[in-house]
Amino acid sequence: MRNATSTTILELTWLGLLTMFLGVVTGYFVPSALFVASAYLSVTLWRRNSFYRWLESNQKNESLVTSDLWADIVRRIEIERDQAEKNKESVVNEFHNLRLALSSLKVGLVLTDKTWNLIWWNEVGGELLNFRKPDDINSYLFALLRSPSLKEYIAKNDFSEPLILDDFTTQQAVIELYFGDSPSEGYIILVRDISQLKRLNEMRSDFIANVSHELKTPLTVINGYLETLIDNQLVEGVAKNAIENAGLQGRRMDNIIQDLITLSQLETSPSTDIEVFNLSDLVGQVQQQVAWLQKNLKKNQTIVKILVTEDWVLTGNRNEIFSLLSNLLSNALRYCPDGSLISLRLEQSDHKTLICVDDNGPGIPEPHLSRVTERFYRVDKSHSSITGGTGLGLAIAKHIMERHSGSLQITSEEGKGTCIRCSFPKDRLQQIVT
């Protein structure tokens, strides 16, 4: 490659020498200088036009090779063009390989723009959602997927949890959709067929329910005999203590089995007996049960504050909501030390109304927060027999909220307490305007 400055100086030197030569020959230096300058300008304009034609046609132009400077410019551009072509081929190959990799995934992938028009999908996504190429390219997603639950999900604009479509009419399958923002100013949707997983979950739930029912009958008989021995004072001394402990564990096992049956029913059966009821009346019944538990646990210094007025109504299954609030308050009462403050209150936001259960107890360490709604999960396993809980309360609460189109949100700080929020859509929990 040539240096532009040295090439320019060389050309100017030749022009100066040519001007002096013509001036000596003709005796006219000024006209000679004007002639040489005009000729140089004409040649430069001719080469410039040739250069533009070469840029447009991308073909060799011999007129540009006559000048070292122009030839160097052409050579530099040709090198850049070759490099750009190689880069383009590399990007095209990588993009092609990426498309092949995405197409071979066992999970469906769909890309849309910001207005939910379809841009691209892989083969699995097309099969699961019944999309056809090229007819459905640039089609409106919700014109092809007609599902009320999908529209409701998108309207909430909360993609933290996946959407499960079991009312999807174009496929005899249960479809799970994960929504996320795409870097290309649009949305990316992961599509998965969970029909087999759902069948396995139903089989597991049925098995647990059946086993629980089968265990409940003999356990009832055993507990009955134990209570008979205790009530009629048929045993004394060490035997009496053993029978009383056995009776305590029998009642605990009975509670676990009952909670397992409840959880199985929540998982497998549709929500029925939907009604509109006064929340304050229901909370009053829950308060009576909690007061009985507080007496049995001998936590007389604990304060349970109910901050729910009479002008709130809730649409849902009354028994399930009773079980929800009872479990949350009972949990707080069991795990908080005597003298704690437990409160039940309401919060309002733009699109939701929340029933909140707060306490100032020991709190839940951060690593455990994501798992406390799992079956039988305990933060401190050493307290399982002391508290008398079944380890299923929060799992039941989570399923009840899902059946009422809501969610369970748990925040806690170790040593300062826990807040559990039951988030209901505003059309479910409303305040009566008088």
N, C-alpha and C positions, 0 to 999 in steps of 0.2 A: 504494500500500500504506500502511496506517495503522500508526502506532507503538503497540505494545501498552501501554506505560506511560501515554501521554497519553490513550488511550481508557479505560483503567481509572480514571485520575484523574477524567475527565469523568463516567463513570458513577457513581462514588462521590459526586461533587459533587451530581449530580441526586438521588441517594438521600438525601443529607443535607438538601437543600432540601425534598424531599417530606416527610421526617420532621418537619422544623420546621414546615412548613405544616399538616400534620395535627395536630401538637401544639398549635399556636395555635388551630386551629378547634375541637378537642375539649377542649383543656385537659389532655390526658393525653399527656405526652411519651414516657414509657417504653413504654406499650402501643402508641403510634403507631410507635416505633422497632422494637418486636418485630414488629408487623404488616408494616411495610415490609421488614424483613429476611426474614421468612417468605415474603412474596410474591416477593421477589427470588430466594430460594433455590428456590422452586417453579418459577419461570420458567427459572432456570438448569438445573435437573434436566430440565425438559421439553425445553429446547434441546439438552442433552447427549444425551438419548435420540434426539431427531430427528437429531442429528449422526451417531450410530452407525447409525441406519437409512439415512441418506444414504451412509455409507461402504459399507454392504453392498449397497445397491441401485444406487449410482452414478447416481441421478436427482436432478433439481432439487427442492429442498425450500424452499418459500417461508417457512417458520417461522424459518429461520436467517437470512434476509435482514433481519429486523427489528432485529437487533443488529449494530452496526458491527464489534464484535470477532469475533463468530462468522462474519459475512459475509466478513471479511478472512481468517480461517482457512480457510474453504471455498475462497476464491479462490486462496490460496496452494497448497492441495492440488490444485486443478484444474490450475494451471500445472505443478506437478510431475508430475501424471498425463500431461498432454499431452507434456511433455518425455520422460518415460519411454517413452511409446508411440512417439514419433519415434525414440528410441534403439533400441527393440526392433525397429522396422521396418528401421532401418539395419543392425543386426546380422543380422537374418534375410536381408536382401538380400545382405550381404557373405558370409554363410555359403552362401547359394544360389549365388552367383557362384563361390565357392571350390569347391563341389561340382562345378559345371559345368566349371571349369578342370581339376580333378583327373580328372574323368571323360573329358576330351578328351585326356589324356596318352597317349602311345604306350607308356608304361611302366605295368605293373600296380601297384596300390597296395592293400594290405590292412591293416586295423586290427583288433587283438584286445585283449582285456583281459589282466590279469596271469595269468589261468588259461588263456590261449590259446583263449578262446571268441571267435568271430568277431563283430565289431561292424559293420563296413562294408567295402566294396571297390568299386573303380571297375569300369567295364565291361571294360577290358582284363584286369585281375586276375581277374575272374570267368571270362572266356573261357579264360585260360591255365590256371587251376586247377580249372576246371569247377565253380564255385560257382553255386548257384541262389538267386534271391531269390523269396519271403521264406523259403523252406524251410530254408536253411542259416544264417540269422541266429541268433546265440547258440549255434551248433553248435561242438563241440570240433574244433579245427583238425586234430589228428592222427587223428581218426576219419574225416576226409575225405581227407587226404593220407597214404596208407599207403606209407611209404618207410623202410626200415631206416636209410639214410644220414641222413635227416632227423632221426630219433629220436636217432641217435648225435651228430649235430651239436648238437642242443638240449641233450643231456645234458652236453656239454662246457662249455656256457655261455660260449663264446668266439665273439663275432660280429665279430671283427676282419676276417675274410676271408669273402667270399660263399660260399654253398653252391650247387653245381651238381648238379641232379637229372637224370641220364640214365636212371634206372630208374623214372621217373614213369609209371605205367601208364595214367592217364586221358588222356594227351596224347601224340601222336607228335611230341614236341618235346623239346629240351634246355632246361631251365628254370634260370635263375640267380636266387637269392634273396638279398637283402640284408636283414639283421635289425637293428633299432635300437629303442631305448626311445622310447615315445610320451610326450608331456607329460601326457596324460590317464591316467596310471597303467596303461600297457599296452605293447603292442609295435606297431611299424609295419614292414611288410614290403614291400619293393620287388621286383617280379616282372618278369623280362625273358626273352624268348625269344631264345636265342643259337644256335639251330640253324644259321642261315646263317653266323654267325661261326665256329662250330665246323667247318662244312664248308670254309670258306675256310682256316682254320688247318690242317685235314687236307690240303687241296690244296697249301698252302705247304710243309708238312712232307714230303709225297710228292715234291714238285718238288725240294726240297733233297736228299732222299735219293737220288732218281734221278740228279740232276746229280752228286752226290758219287760215286755208284757209277761213272758214266760217266767221270769225271775220274780215278778211282783207277787204272784200267787203264793209260792212256797215261802217267800220272805214274810208275807203277811201272817201266815200260819206260825212261823218261827217267832215273830214279834209278839203274836198273841199269847203263845205259851210263856214267853219270857215275862210279859206283863202280868200274866196270871200268877207266876211264881213270886213276883215282887209284891203284887197287891195283896196276896193271901199270906204273905210272910212264911212261905214254905221252905225258905233257906235262910241260914244265918251265918254270921262270921265271914270267913274268907269267901265262901261260896256265894254269899249275898253280894259282895263287892264284884265278884266275877260276873254274876248274872246282870247286875245293874250296868256294868261296862258293856256287856254283850248287848243289852237292850239299847244303850246309847248308840252303839255302832250300827245296830239293826235299823234304828230310826234314821240314822245318817245315810245308810245305804238305800233306804226307802226314798229319801229325799233325792238322792242322786238318780235313782231309776225314774222317779217322777219327772225330774228335769230332763232326762234323756228322752223320755216319751214326748214331753212338750217340745223339745228342740227338733225331734224328728217330724212332728206334726207341722211345725213352722217351716221346715225345709221342703216338705213334700206336698202339703195341701194348700190350695188357693185360699186367699184371705176371704172369709165369709162374715156374715152378720155385721155388715157395715151399717153404722148408725151415727146420728148426731147426738152427742150427750154433753152435759154440763161437766166441765173439767173439775170444777171446785168440789162437786159431790163425789167424784171418783177419788180425788186427792184425800178427802175426808176419810174414806174407807181405807185407803192406803195408810193414812196416819194412825188409824186404830191398830192395824196389823203391826206397824213399826213400833208403836207404844208397847204392844205385847212382847215383841222381840227384845225391846230395850229392857223390859222388866226381867225377862229370862236371862239376859246377858249381864244383868246387874250393873248396868251403866247409867246409874241414876243422875250423874252429874252432866251427862251429855245433853246438849240442847238441840232439838230438831225444830227449825223454823220453817213454816209453810207460808210462802208469800204469793199465793195464787188467789185472785179475787173471783167473785162469782160470775163475772160477765165474760167468761171465756168458754167457747164450745169447741169440741174437737170431733172431727169426722173419722171414724175408724172402728176397729173391733174393741169393744169396751174391755173384754177380758184380757186381751193382749196388752192394752195400754196399762191396765191394772198390774199385770205381771211385769211390765217394763219398769214402772215407777217403784213397785215393791222391790224388785231386784236391785235397782240402783240405790235406794235408800237403805236397804238391808246390808248391802255391801259396805256402804260408808259407815254404817253403825258397827258392823263386825270388825272392820279393820282399823277404825280410829280409836285411840285410847279414850278412856272415860274422861269427861270434861271437855270434849271437843265440841265444835259448833258445826252443825250440818244444816244446810238450807236448800229449799226447793223454790225456784223462782222462774220468771219468764223474761225472755229477751226478744226484741224485735229488730229485724234488719229490713233491707229493701224488698227482698223476695222470700224471706223465711221468718218463721217464728220459732223460738227455741225454748224448750224446757230444760232448765239447768239444775244440776245437783252439785253443790259445792261443799267442800269440807276443808278444815284446817289440820288434817291429820298428817301422817308421816310422808305422804306423797308416793309417787311411783318413779323409780330411777329411769332415766332416759332410755337405756337399752331395752327396757321391758315394755315401753309404751305401745310399740307396734304389735305386740303379741298378747296383750292382756285380754283380747276378745276371743282368743283361741280356747277350744274346749280343754278344761282341766289345767289350764296354764296358771301357775301361781308365782308371784314375785318372790315370796318367802315360803318355801315348801314346809319349813319347820312349824309354821302357824296353821297348817291345814286342819289339824285335829282340834286346835284350840278355838278357832273361829266358828267351826261347825258349818262352814259353807260347802257347796258342792263343786265349785270351780267352773260352773256353767252359767252363772248369772249374766255376765257381760256378753257371752256368746248368744244367749237368748235375747238380750236387749238389742244386740246388733241385728239379728234376724227380724225382730219385730219392727225396727225402724225401716229396714229395707222393704218390708211388706206394706209399710205406710208411706212409701215414696220419699223417705227421709234418710238421714244418716246419723251415725253416732260419732261424736268428736270428743276426744279425750286429751286434755292438757293437764300437766302436773309438774310440780317442782318439788324435788326431794326435800323433806323437812318443812315444807310450807303448805302442802295440801294439794287437792285434786279438784278439777272441774270437769264434769261430764255433761256435754250439751247434746240434747236430742233435737235435731234440726228438722222441722216439718215445713212443707210448702204452705204458703199463706192461705191457700184454699182449704187446707186441712184443719188448721188451728186459727180460729178467728175470734176477734173480740166483738161482743154484742154492743151495737151502738143504740143507745136509748135517747 
